[in-house]
Amino acid sequence: PPLDNLELKPGTYKIKIENPAFKPVTKTITVTAGGTATIQHDFK
């Protein structure tokens, strides 16, 4: 399930996803004006 919903200004962002049992994952997203971006990752 999502942990947070963020409102970000348009631009490019690096998002770090952490779980103590796994290595951190960094994803790059681009947010457009009026748009949405969804980040999904399954730790395995």
Secondary structure, 3 states (H helix, E strand, C coil): CCCCCCCCCCEEEEEEECCCCCCCEEEEEEECCCCCCCCCCCCC
